[in-house]
Amino acid sequence: MNRLLFLSVLGLFAVQFGYTQHSTKTTNTDTLAQATLQACVQYALQHQPLLQQSILDEQIVEKTIQTKLADWYPQLSASYYLQHNFQLPAFYFGGNYVRNGTTNASNLGLSLNQNIFNRDALLASQTAHQVRTQVKQNTTSNKIDVTVNVSKAFYDVLLTEKQVEVLDLAIARLQKNVQDSYHQYEAGIVDKTDYKRATISLNNTIAQRKQVNDLVKAKFVYLKELMGYPDSANLHLSYDTTTMEKDAFIDTSVNVFFENRIEYQQLVTQQKLQQANLKYYKWGFIPTISAYGTYNFNYLNNDFGKLYAQNLGNSNIGLQFSVPLFQGNKRVNQIKQAELQLDRLSWDVVALKNRVNTEYANALAAYKGNLANYNALKDNLVLANDVYETIQLQYNSGIKTYLDVIVAESDLRTAQLNYYDALYQLLESKIDVEKALGTIKY
């Protein structure tokens, strides 16, 4: 660990030990009357425990900076002692042992020290802005993650709710088919096979609807966790399907700008801090300089009652220079170590650029594939609905068998489920593209 970490590491990680329990115990009673996507994201940014810890990180780092910068101010200290000698100290003088001194002694001392050049305080001054930037960037990174996760969870809940709606419509259709096929069986038009097939399909759909409905509850719990939303409070999502479909489309011709990525900005800040750390080790060859002044109130008397009758004070001022002359090449190796760490960070930047390019290429490919799939399934939904309505009319006219109705109804249900699943995949991949571009809005 080097000197640079006295701010960056202490400020960013001390909160884990001092505030984690406080943050997890904090309860929240605020609720949303209209839980749109934007409202859910904003709520999470204000109540999510991880972000609350990030805010505390910023406050802790600020106090750490102020603590280090305080070393530039004059340091004033006072000392006091009162002493009674049962036996006076002995000295060897002129061939004899002589006791000398007073029975009672007291001292009140004041000292003042002012740093003129101190590399620790100088490092704190030169890196204060970068350290503040670093912890704010950490908060920004957490905000981006929360926004992405809450958005995906929001869409996931909507998808599952839409699946429930699709299955409710399918159950309504199948219940009608069961009734129609039963009446036809009673009238002797068809045998009981159609009625039984309709009943089997209805039972399967009811069971599927129960499974999906239970998933809705679980996904709501997960969304609440990401938002920092009270477990016992109701959360009713509000959305406009038309607007949501429009929001799923983005410009796929945009180029990647690494400067927009928070990870790149964090690396730039780390490089600046590491450059300051390199200077810090080079300053090790410069003397530490400080000015000092002291004043002592000295009181000596054999009679305790007259101890403070006379002050035999002394005072002084001076300059102090301190520099280690030889440390076994310690300072030289520290400089070389800091230079190597700076070089290593430059390779981190190269690696990040390669990773961002790959991430964007994968996200864009997934988005384009999901977009094509969405458009195809949207067309399929229209076709499946037309086919079902046509076959239903033909069955009622005695042209088609009930097996054709079952197949058409199953195709329609599948087309509806696939359509909403494709919409969710498209929205999710759109978020991944925006994250890769560094354009997430929060």
N, C-alpha and C positions, 0 to 999 in steps of 0.2 A: 504494500500500500504506500502511496506517496503522499506528499503534503497537499496535493490538490484535493484529495478526498476529504479533507477536514470540513469542507463545505458541502460538496456534492453528495457524498455518501451519507454523512451525518444528517444532512437536511432531508434527504429523500427516504431514508430507511428508519430513522429514529421513531417515526410515527407508528411503525409496525408494533413496537413494544409498548408505547405509552398510550396509544389512542385506539387500538383495534377493538378492545373490549368496550370502550365508551361508544364507538361508532355502531357496533353490533347491538348494543343495548338500547340505542336511541329508537324510540317509537315514533310513528308518524300517523297522524289522524286526518291529513288532508286527502280529499278524494276529488275525482274529476266528474263534473256533470255531463260533459260531452267529450268522450275519449276518442278524438281523432288521432291520426298518426302523429301529427305535429304536436298535439297536446300531450300524447304519451311520451314522446321524446323529450319535450321540455320538462315534463314532470320528472322523468328519470334523471335529467341533468341537475335537478334541484334536490332530489331525494335519494339517489342511488348511493349506497354506502361507500363504494369505491371512489366516487367523485368527491364525497364529503371528506374522505381521507386525503385526497389530493389537495383539497383546499387547506386542510390542516398542515399538509406538507409545506405549502407555500408560506404559511404563517411561521412554522418552525424554522424554515430556512431563513426567513427574514430576521428572526430573532438571533439566529446563529451568525448571520452577517453583522448585525449590530454589535454582537458580543465581540467579534474579531476586530471590527473598526474602532471599538472603544480603546484599543491599545494605543491609538494615536493621541488620545487625550492625556493630560497630565495625571500621573498616578500619585495620589497623596495618601500617606499612611501615618498612623500614630502608634506609639508604643509607650507602655508605662510599667514600672516595676517598683516595689517597695521591699527592702531587705533589712533584716536585723541579724547582726553577726554575734553569735554567742562567743566565738573566739575569733580574734583578728587574724588575718593571714600573716604568715611568717616569711621573712626575706633574709637572705644571707648578705650581710653588708659589713665590710671591714673586719672580717674574720669572726663575726658574731651573727647569731640568728636574732633578728629584730622583728617584732610584730609592729605592723604599721596599718593605719586606716582608722575608720570611725565605726562606732557600734551600729549606727543606723545610716542607711543610704537609700535614696530614691531617685528615679529618673523618669522624666517625661520627654519623649522624643518625637519630633515631626520630620518626615522625610518626603521629598518631592522628586519624582523621576519623570523625564520627558524623552520619549523616543524621538530621535532625529532620523536615524536610518535603521529600520528593522525589517528584514525581508518577509517575516510572517505577516506583519501588519500591512506591508506593501502589497503582498499577494492578495490579501483580503480586499484592499482598495481596488486593485486592477481587475479582479475577477467578480466583484459584487454584481455587476450588471449581467455577466454571462451566467452566473449561478442562479440569479432570479429568472433569467430567460429559460434556463434548463428545467427548473421545477415547473414553470408555467407550460413549457412544452410537454412535460409529463402529464399535466392535467389535460392539455389539448388531446394528446394521444388517447387518454382514457375516455374523453368525451366522444371521440370518433368511434372507439370500440363500443361504447354504450349505445350510440346512435345506430350503428350497424346492427347490433344484436337485438335492440328493441324493435327496429323496423322489420327485421326478418321474423321475429316472434309475433309481431302484430299481424303480418301477412299470413303467417302459419295458422294463427287462430281464425282469421277470416276464411282461409281455405277450408279448414275443418268445419267451420260453421256452414259454409256453402255446401259441403258434402252432406251435412245433415239435411239441409234444405232439399237437395237433389233426391236424397233417399226418402224424405217425406213425400215429395211429389210422386216418386215411384211407388211408394206404399199406397197412396191415394189411387193411382192408376190400377195397381194390382188388386186392390180391394174391389174396385168397380168390375174388373175382369172376373174376379171370383164370383161376384153376384150375378154377372151376365151369364157366365158359363154354367152356374148352378141352375138358373132359370131355364136355360136352354136344355140342360140335362133333365130337369123336371118336365119340360114340355116334350121330351123325347126327340129333340132335334139332333143332339149329340150324345155320345156316351159319357160315362163319368170320368174318362181319362182327362178331358180338358179341365174339368173342375179340379181334379187332383193336381194337375200340373200347375194350375193357377195358385192353388193353396201352397204347394211346395215353394214356388217362386216368392210368394208373399212372405212366408215364414223365414226364408233365407234373407230377404231384404230387411225384415224387422230385426233380425239378429245382427245384421251388418250395421243397421242404424244405431243399435244399442252400443256397439263397439266404438263407432265413430263419435257418438255423443259423449261417451266416457273420455275419449281423447280430448275433446273440447275442454273439459274441466281441467285435465292435467296441463294442457297448454296454456290455459288462463293462469294457472298457478305459476308456471314458468315465466310468463310475461310479467306478472306481478313482482316476481323475484328480481327480474332485470330492472324493473322500474323503481324498486323500493316502495311498492304500493302495499297498503295494509292488507294482510291476508283475509281478514274478516269483512272487508269492504267490497261492495259490488263494483264491477267494472264492465260497463256496457260500451262496446266499440261502436264508433260512428264513422261511416265511410260512404263514399259515392262511387259505385262500381264504374260508372262512365269516366269519372275523373281519374280513378285508379288505373284504368286501362290506358288513358292518355299519358299518365305519368310513367308508364312502363317503357315508353319509347325515348331513346336518347340518340345523340349524334355519334355515330361510330367512326367518324373520320378525324376525331380529335387526337392530337399527338400527346405523348407523355412529357410532362415537364417535371423533372425530378425535384425542382425547388418547391413544388406544391406538396410533396409528401412530408409528413411530420417526421418520419424516420430520417430523412435527409437533413432536415433542419436540426434535429437532435445531434446528428453526427457533426455538423458544422459547429455547433456550440461546443461539443466535446473537443474538437480540434482547437478552438480558441482557448479553452481551459487548459489543454495540454501544452499549448504554446506558452501560456502564462506559467505553467509548471516548469517548463524548460528554463525560462528566465529566472525562476525562483532558485534553481540549482546553480545557475551561473552567478547569481548574487551571493552565493556562498563564499566567493573569494573577496567580497567587499566587507570591510569591518562593520560590525554593529556599533552604532554610535548613539549615545544617550547623554543627556545633561541631568545632573542631580544636585540637590541641595538638602542639607539637614540642619536642624537646630535641636540641641538637647538642653533641657532644664535639669541640672544636676544639683542634688541636695545631699549634704553630708553633715552629720552632727552626732555627737555621743549622747546628747540629750534629745529624746524622742519628741518632747514637747516643743523644741526649738528646731526641729528638723527642717521645716519649710521657711525658716526665717531668712535664709540667704540662698540665692541662686548662683551657683558656680557654673553657668552655662557655657556651651561651646557651639560653634556653627561652622559650616563649610559649604562651598559650592565647587562643582567640577564637571569635567567631561570624561566620559568613559569610552574607550575604544576596545573592541574585542574581536579577534579573528583567529580561528585555528590555523596554525602554520602547516601542520602535516597530519593527515588522517589516514595514511595508507592508501592514497589515491581514491578515497571514498567519494569526494566531490566530483572528480573526473568521471568515475563510473556512474554516478547518479546522472550526470549530464548526458552521457552516452545512452543510458537507459531511457531517459526522457525523450531523446531523439528517436530511438527505436520505436518507442510507444507512439510517437507522432507519425512515423512512417507506417506503422501498423494501422492506424486510423485511416490513413489515405487509402489503404487496401480495403478497409471496411466500406469506404465510399464506393469504390469500384464494384465490390461484391453487391452492395445495395442496388446500384444501377442495373446490374445484370438481373438481380432478383426481381426488381420492379418491372423490367421489360418482359420477363417471363410471366410474371403475375398478370400483367396487363394483357399479354397475348392470350393466355389461358382464359381470362375473364371475358375478353372480347369474343373469343371463339365460342365460349359457352353461351354468351348472350345471343350471338347471331344464330346459333343452333336452336336455342330456346325460342327465339323470335320466329324462325321458320316453322318450328313445331307448333307454336301458338296459332299462327295463321292457318296452318293446315287443320288443326283440331277445331278451330273456330268455324271453318267451312264444314267440317264433319258434323258439328253439332247441328247446323242448319239442315244438312242432308238427313241426318238420323231422325230429326223431328218430323221432316216431311215423309220419310219412309214409314215411320210408326203410324202417323195419322192416316196415310194411304192404306196400309195393311189393316189397320183397325177397321176402316170403312169396308174394305174388301171382305174381312172376316164376318162383319155384321151382315154382309150381303150374301154370305155363303160361298164366296169365291176362294178365300184362303183358309188354311187350317189354323187351329189355335197354336200349333207349334211355330208357325210363322209369326204370330203375334208375340209369343214369348221371346223369340229371337230378336224381333224388332224393338221390343221394350227393353231388353237387355242391352242392345246396341245403343239405344237412346240414353239409358242410364250411364253406360260406360262413356259415351261421348260427352255427357254433361260433367262427369267426374274428371275425365281427362282434360277437358277445357279449363276447369278451375285449377287443376294441378299444373297445367301448362302456364297459366297466368301467374301462379305463385312462383314457378321456376323462373319465369321471365323477370318478375319484379326482384327476385333474389339475385339473379345474375346481373341485373342493372345496378344493384347496390354494390356488388363486387367490382364492377367496372368503375363506378364512381370512387370507390375506395382506392383502387389501383391508380386512378388519375389524381387522387388527392383533392377531390372536389366535394367531399361529403359535407353537407350543410347541417349544422346543429344549433 
